[in-house]
Amino acid sequence: MIHPVIKHISPSGEEVAAHSDIEIQFDVRMDRSSVETIRVTRNGWDGGPTTGEAISGKWSSIDEQTFTFRPDERFEPGSYVAVQLNSSVRSVEGLSLKHEFPLHFFLVDDGKSYGSKEILLPCIKATNRGKHSIPMHLTLPERGQNHRVMFWVHGGGWEGGSPEKSHVGPGKDAQFLANHLGIAVVSIAYRCKGSSGTFALAMEDVMDAMQYVREHAAEYGLDVRGNCMSGSSAGAPLSALAAQKSPDTDVYIGINGIYNFAGIDRLKGYENHKHYSYKLHEPSPESNSAVCNICDHPPDTLLLHGTVDQVVNHKLSVEFGEAIRRMGGKAKVLLYEGEGHTFARKGRRMYIPCLYEVKEHLRKAWDLQ
């Protein structure tokens, strides 16, 4: 006999209507009472999704294969909803559910819409005697003025780029943040290995990009009196260090990043560290480490990391958060049990919870309505 599987589950995505119902279609007839053990919760990742607030409602089915959950009240706009499947869900024959992802998430539409538009600036800076171009990508709200700015520094192991041009692309969650929070997302390009880059040259590019935006803020309707620096993976150490060096940065968001190059070989997963070609230890590991350069008033910090990340050890995020708090700053560190290095990407099961945390961190830090 074959264990039941889910053929379809909806809704999904980051703009689900508040009046939606949840529908799950199984490949065989299911025991009704077991399906009723599926929990539906709202928000609450600290300690795991089961800490979220339970949403009351009723499961119903006509054919015992397609089940619908109708909440007693419409879903809260701006919240995320978790559908928590479990091994007690079984078929009428008594076989337990086989499902690759026991959690299903969606983000409820908040009803806000600033619109968004994208602008590619082919060259904001030329290096190598004018032979190499460093571009910039802007995702701007279409409506309103004086938009707050989130700078995004991409990851990728410092690989990529070419002798002629550095790589740039839309920042993580850029369209969502522009459309729903009215935040401009500035995606920064920097010299990677394919552009003969080093960590020091990349830091120079990041700082120059921030200065370019300050000088052109009025042209794009930006408010740069307080900004957010953010980055993932290889972009996290660059963005984190830039955040400590920029007095106008009041928010920092880092995803699975290296925040301390001093002694990283002592951490599990770094016995065969292969990134010395990017000159991470020049002029010194300490000078390139955000944890060693925390400013007097650290930005309000959010750090996300998977506990089984085999590329960057999650202890580095824990250490950075503790160091910020010792300096009197605010730091929230969220560890995602069983998740690896790319857990926060769109299309991954933890994308929606991560997007929610980023959205809420920015909204609260900047008192956005």
GIZINOR-V698705 format. One line per field, one symbol per residue. phi: phi as a letter, one per 20 degrees, with the letter a starting at -180 (. if undefined). psi: psi as a letter, one per 20 degrees, with the letter a starting at -180 (. if undefined). burial: + if it has 9 or more other C-alpha atoms within 8 Angstrom, else -. Layout:
phi = ???
psi = ???
burial = ???
//
This chain:
phi = .dffceeabbebodceffefdeccdeecfdfgffffefeccclmegnoffefffdercebbedmdddcddffcfffgnedddddfbfffbffeneffdbfdfcccbdegenebembbdcdefbdadcllnecddebddddffdnclefcdeddfeommennbfebeebbgfgmgfffffddmdeddeeebfeffdlecfffffffffffffgfgfdgffdmdddfbcddbaclfefffffffffedgeedccccckdedbeemfffegodfcfddffelfddfagffedgfecfffcfffdccdbefdfedcffffffffffffffenedbdddddfmeefdfeffnefegfgfgfffgffffffdlee
psi = qpqqrphqprrrajlpqhjqqpppprirpqoghhhiipqprpamhoirhiirpppqappqqgjjhpqpooqhqqqppirqpponqriiprrhijpqpopgoippqqpppijqoirqqpppohoippalkjippoaqppoqqhqrrlpqpoppoqbjkjrarrhhqqqqrprpjghghghhikppooppqroahikkrrgghghggghhgghghghjghhjlqojiprpqqqqdhighghgghhhiohjoippopplqojoiokiiiqpijhlpjkhijlhjphqhhhjphhikprhnqqoppppqqikoigppihhggggghhghhjjrpppoopopjqbhkhiqphqhjgghgggggghggghhjlp.
burial = --++++--+-++++++-+-++++++++-+++--++++++++++++--+++++--+-+++-+--++++++++---+-+-++++++++--+++---++++----+++++++----+++----+-++-++---+++++++++++-----++++++++++-+-++++-++++-++--+--+++++++++++++++++++-+++++++-+++-++-+----+---++++-+++++++++++++++++++----+++++++++++++---+-+-++-------+++++--+++++++-++---++++++++++++--+++-++++++++++-+-+++-++++--+++-++---+++++++++-++-+++-+----
//
